[in-house]
Each structure stands twice: as structure tokens, then as C-alpha cells.
Amino acid sequence: MKGTKTVTPSFKDIQDLLNQEEEWLKRLKDSLAKAENLKNSMTSILDNFEHRLFRLESTVMPMYKYTGYLQQKQQSGLVSEVVILCNVSYSDISRTLKVIDNVMNLYSMASEANSILKDLHPSENLENYLKYMGHLKDAICFFRTDDVYKNQMEHMKSTYEFGISALEQEFKNVLRKESVVVKASDVLDCISDGYDSVTEKVQELELITADGMETLSRISQWLIDSSYATNYLNIYGELRATVDLQTLQR
């Protein structure tokens, strides 16, 4: 009777099986990482929501208790006082709900800006960049007094400071690209007719192209309004000095 022949897997078969197992393990790790991120996000959302509910409860509960008092007063016949106090309570609740709504809208816009600014560059769309920077600045000013948003604030400030640096770099790039090296003879013509006419003639020289001047004005005005920006004036002085030196050497 012939014995049963054992089939031994080849090295290639073993390697293919190992590759399949490694690929499956990689997908499993990716799924676990995504699940962990989702859990952390949901935990953060629930914590923030719980805090908002607590603040709403602390505002509404006294009103609720006071409403019971008003009902007792109404039963005793003081109707006019009840109407006045009820109107006050309704106004307080309405105002509180508006504040909550504004906070949620501001937080939503800040989160969107924080995400977009990481991938957007000022040279791609300057107006959009400045708009999202404005959203982020408003959110930082609003939330910096609330410790509940401390972690989010750190991310916002980091992105905002990165955005300021990006705007200063764009200012530098535009200034370097759009600066015009004028002829030394044109400069001499401006000062040859006396001091009184120098200012008017210098203004006629195109030191920076019109498009460049418009972009630089837009960026510089925004940087002036920012309490973080400090370097753009140094950038302007250094680059313009270099261009003026080129004029003298021509």
C-alpha cells in the first residue's frame, strides 16, 4: 500500500501568506487608530456639550425656581407683578440662548479656519486667507478667558502664529518680486530742479508695480491690526535698501 505524499508549501507560498497576514495586520492597526481618534473626538465633543448644559442649567434653574415663586404670587392676586417678572425671565432665557448660539457658531468657524489655514497659502487666495485668519483671531479673543477651551486655544494660537509668519513671508516675496529698480539718472532728475519739486517727482517714479502695491497694502494693513506681527517693517526696510543700492550701482 502506497503512503500518502505530504505536500510541503514552497517558500513563495509561505511568503505570500506572510504578506497577506502583514497587510491584514496593517489594516487592523489603521482601523484601531481611526477608532481611537474618533473616540477622542467624540469625548471632546461630549465634554464640551456637558459643560454647555451645565452652564445652561445654572442659568435656567434659578429662573425655574423663580417661576414657581411667581405662580404663588399670581395665586395671591399680584398679576401685574407676575407679568413683569415673567417678561424679565423670558428675556434672560432668550439672551442666554443667543449667547450659546453665538458661541457655537464662533467655535465652528474657528475650527473650520484652523483646518483650512494648515493647507492654504496666502499666494493662492489672499482674501480667503485673511478672512479665515480673522475668524481665528475673533475666536482667540473670545475663548482665551475660558479654561474649558484651553486645549483648543493652544491649537488656534499655534495656527494663528503660523499664519502671521506666512503673511510676512508673502509680504517679503511680493515686495521682492514687484520692486522696480529705477535708473540712477531718473533719480538725479528728481533732485536736479530743487528741493520743492523733489517730492512730486519721486511720486512719479514707479518703485513698486501697481499690482504689487495693492497686495502689499492689503497685507500690511492686516498685519498692523494684528498684535502678533512685528517683522514686516524690517522686511520692507531691508529689501528696499537692497533695491535702492542696485539703483545706485546702475
BELFEN-V58284 format. One record per run of one state. SS is the DSSP state (A for helix, B for strand, O for the rest). FROM is the first residue (numbers start at 0). LEN is the number of residues. If there is no record, write none. Layout:
ss->SS from->FROM len->LEN
ss->SS from->FROM len->LEN
//
This chain:
ss->O from->0 len->10
ss->A from->10 len->65
ss->O from->75 len->3
ss->A from->78 len->38
ss->O from->116 len->9
ss->A from->125 len->18
ss->O from->143 len->3
ss->A from->146 len->32
ss->B from->178 len->1
ss->O from->179 len->4
ss->A from->183 len->9
ss->O from->192 len->2
ss->A from->194 len->10
ss->O from->204 len->3
ss->B from->207 len->1
ss->O from->208 len->1
ss->A from->209 len->16
ss->O from->225 len->6
ss->A from->231 len->18
ss->O from->249 len->1
//
